[in-house]
């Protein structure tokens, strides 16, 4: 079953990534010939070329920077394999770049391991808990940026699942144990589950070959719904995970808009477009001479809630009006 599903979603995923990667990379590549001697080189180290990354370009444009004249961007995408981040980070350092923009805890950790001098502007779920910075007020070292997840993010997602299905009693948590942030998020989910009187079962998965076993475990423990933790691998395999969730009749909620678009039922998350847009402000301050370690970490301020009504119909669910009115986007 998993093999046939994998083939179906791989085709859609390749088309999606090819389109976005082309859109994201074409502009900087076309400008290489016009690059002036004063243009700064920015390395962007993220999981995938999602549309939200365009917020970074918009932020720089708003600050008066001109691509090709003031800056040039070098992209590196791990495409779901966090093990690639160290090598990709080393490539950026070897270019060399003047600053590195990272998306997520694994990417930021990889950048930190290969440079202690190049400024890093990151977005990560829990920068202090993951050991990325000393404190939010004074991060220290060569890292600054934004905290992309709030302390109550997993609790909020569980609350939304409970509102969707008031009889909810047991939730399966799909998590990648190799991601330091996932470990933190699971502990937060445990606290949220206790407050809502929910039983929580963690299904750990870090490879496609482990998905069948994870879903069997969910079925054996009679899970009523699933919480998908933010992680590069799980995000990259979002279409496959969404298909399996529907086939196992599990309403779900995740931390990425793209997961709901791919067929997951709901997503509650930081506005990553806004995160990337605000990262440009840090870049500007660093270009003006500020030390990254002196720039306080900022918290996410904008959040989005997405419901996939097509998936709700496939699961035979009636979404309560109280959820519909609060959704920023309904996928029909």
C-alpha positions, 0 to 999 in steps of 0.5 A: 500500500505504502509503495503505491501511495508513494508513487502517486504523491511523488509525482505531485510533489516533484511538480510542485517543487520544480515549479517553486524552485524554478521561480525562486532560483531563476531571479537570482541566477539571472542577475549574477551577470549584473552583480556589482562589487558592492552587492552582499551575498545572502545564503538562504538555507531552508527545507523547501522553496515554499511561497512563504520564502518570497516574504524575504524578497518583499521585506528587502524591497520594502527596505530599499534594497535592490536585488542584483545591485545591493544583494544576491541570494544563494539558495540551498534546499534540504528537500526533507532530508535534514541530514543534508543541512550540514553539507549545504551550510558548508557550501554557503560558507565556502562561497562565501556568503555575508549572512545566512538566513535559516528556516527551522531548528535543524537548518540553524543548528547546521549553520552554527556548526560550520561558522561562528563568524558569519551572521545567522538570521534564523527562524526556529521553534524554540531557540533557547530550548534547542540551544541556538541562543543564550537568551531571547533578550541577548542571543549572543554569538552570531545568531539572531532572528525570530522564534516561529512557534509560541509556547502554546502552539501544540496546546492550541492545535489540540484545542482545535482538534477537541473543538472539531470533535468534542468526544475526542479522547485519544490523539496520536502525535506524529513526530520525528525524534531526530529533530530537537524541536520535535522533542520539545514540541512533544513535551508541550503537547503532553502538557496540553493533552493533560489539560484537556484530559486527552490520552496522547500516543507518540508515533516516531518516524524519521523515514518513509519506510517507518510510516506503515509501522507508525500508522499501524500503531495509531490504529492499534491504540484506537487514536481518534485524531492526529497531531503532526509536529513541525519537521522538515521530513514530515513537511516534505512527505506531507502529501503522503502523510495526508493520504495515509491520515485520510485512509486511516480516517484520522482528522489531523492538524499540523503546523504548516499551511502546505500540509493542509493544502496537500490534504491534511484536515487543518493547520494552525501555524505562524505566518511564515511569510511574515516571518521571512519578511521580518527577517529582512529587518535583521539583515538590514541592521546587520548590514548597517553594522549591528552584531547579531548577538546584540539583536533580541530574538523576536516572537511570532505575531501573526498566525493562520488557521486553515481548514481543508473542507475537501478532506473534511468531506472525505472523512465524513466530518461536519466542521463546526461553524465556530471553527469555520468563522475563525479560519483564515482560509477554507480549501474547497 
